[in-house]
Every structure is written in C-alpha cells, then in structure tokens.
Amino acid sequence: MAFDICGNASSVHAEGRKARRLVEDARRAIAGAVGALPRNVVFTSGGTEANALALAPGLWRGSGRPVERLLVSAIEHPSVLSGGRFPPDAIHSFGVDSSGVIDLMQLRRAIEGAPPALVSVMLANNETGALQPLAAVAEIVHQAGCLLHVDAVQAFGKIAFDINAMGADLATFSAHKIGGPKGVGALVLTEGLSGLPPLLRGGGQERGRRAGTENVAGIAGFGAAAGAAIRAMETDAARLGGLRNRLEDGLRQTSEAIIISDNAPRLPNTVLFTAPGLKAETAVIGFDLEGIAVSSGSACSSGKVQPSHVLKAMGFGSDLAQGAVRISMGWSTTPADIDYCLEAWRRLAGTLLKGSNETRNGSKTGDFLGAIT
Ligand code: PLP
C-alpha cells in the first residue's frame, strides 16, 4: 500500500497528506515500541546513519556540560568505532572480558577525571549476541555527568527495550534487523537532550534534524515490522532460545565446536561457534552449497579477510578470530531447520576438517572455527 502513494510527505495536497500519515503512523509505532515520544524519533537511512548522527560533540542535558569526548567499547559496530563527528584524538575505547562483555572497571577509569564524554555501548553484540550490562553502564555514565548512546540495532525486537528504563540518552535502530526493509532506521532521543546538530542539512525535514525527502515506503515498512516484532517477541524469545540450545548441543556433540560467549547472557537467536583450525570462509561456502545462509565472524574488505575485531578484543588469536561462523535464527526457523543444519554440518565437518580429529559421531572433524548468523 505504501508503494501506491506517490505523494511527498512534505507536500500539502491530499497525496502528500496520505504519505505524511504513513510516516507519522510509523513514528508512533517506533516510539511506542521503545518507550519514547513520537517527536523524538528521527528517521534515517539505517543504523549506520543513525550512529553517525548520534555521535556528535556538543550534546548536553539540563545543567550538564556539553560532551567533548567519545568513549566506545572495543566491540562496537564499525559505524560507531569510526567515531561519528568526533575528532580522532577525542575518541577512546575500553575493553571487554573473554566472554565479550564490557569491562566496567575500564569504563570507570576512562570516564573519571576527564571532560564529559558521550559513551556509546551496544545492547547486544552483532557477532556474538552477548548482551551488555546497560543498567550498570548507565549508572556509571550518568553519575559522572556523561551521556549514553545505545546501539540497539541487533537487540531490538528480540528483547524488550525501553529507552528511559535502560538509561539511554539516545539510541539507534535499523529496520532490516527486524524483518523490515533495508536502508531505513531511526535515531531516538530522550526528552531534554540538546545540542544535536543535523548531519544532513537542507530541507528541514524531521524537525530540522535530518534533511531529505522521507523514504515513505521504507518508513511505513519499518513501523509495521516494529509492531509485528514487538507482538511476537515474548513467545518467540522462548521458542528461539530452545532452537538455539538444540543447535548448540548438536554442534558440540558432532564436533569440537566451541560456542563463543556461551557463558554470557545472549540474544536468543544468535550462535557464534568456532573449532580449532576451521576456515570460516570455506565453511560459509559449504553451508551455502547446502542451502543454508550463515556468515563468518570475520569481515572481508578489499578482498582481504580481516580477523574479527570483536573476537580479537575478547582475546582470541588472529587464527581463531578469522575462523568464527555465525548462525542466526528468526521467526520462520523451525526445529526441522535446525536438524537440517546439523546434518549439513556433520557432512561439512567430515570434508572441511578432514585429516584432523575423529568426530564424536563417526564423522570427521578437525580444524574448524565457525559461527552461524
Ligand atoms: N549497529 C549494529 C550493531 C549492526 O549490527 C549494524 C548492521 O548490521 C549496524 C549498526 C548498521 O546498520 P545498517 O546496516 O542499517 O546501516
């Protein structure tokens, strides 16, 4: 339906007003889903742009001083690690433990005795699914007169999120992670936050905070997906958690698989696994040939496979950091899918890990490092 409306949401004629209605309905849906006011939802072209908009020196609240520095955890998405509009010498990072959970002592040390900072921490890591201790982070940040940005892209729609209860001053969301269209997202602000300069200047859309004609169909799709994700969340979380355990048990029984971050609280739908010597890129191709879409934990840029910065921050060596495979599940994943995936893995392990250890179930496994997305 949104594609049938050809009006520009900023036009005053009837077609424009129809488009505006779709945008404002979606704004209310997103605001309602995250406990914010509709006027504080700024639509963007996705999570990357929302992060770039959020990370700005000069933000302040009430009688607080404007932030001058940016503190990010070492496992943030590259769009946060790149620092937004902060100059490089004002960006500092703090580490995580071997489970991929941020080190609160390091955060405290980085905050103390220095000018006010904007701290950016993700709610759930996109590679490991590890949930971060946001309540404790927010307390440290606010006690020090600093501000907190939460990248909620990976967690939204999978676990409950309320921007005020979480103690976030601003938060980032992306539609495609909840089954919505690609190329649309939002930055959500809390009341009383001041000093956010627009990243894109021009026509004054989105209350002057993000110029450019609104992507009406994308935004409408985002609103609809958010509503559906929130409605499905409670039942789906338990169901997905059960599937995840079935998958992880099967991986462990079949091979020497190590489930990364398995002792941390995690998203119910994400499994990242590794095994000594696994070539993740080869495993991803192998799964693809079996009709299963998984991803490697390592990033490929300019044709060169880079070790995962997340696994490196957790203390894995470069060989392991290059070999993790991530498997993600969603609303349409069934127990039969998990069993098919495990059968495929049994076959793949026999080939990919040839020459290494005997598998537990008679197939061959060996040098394997992988995780599934
Ligand atoms: N933040 C996290 C944690 C992500 O996982 C992603 C994308 O995967 C982004 C930000 C970027 O979002 P987008 O792809 O909508 O630009």
Residues whose N, C-alpha, C, O or C-beta is under 5 A from the ligand:
A	BS01	PLP	G46 G47 T48 E49 H77 A124 N126 D151 V153 Q154 S174 G185
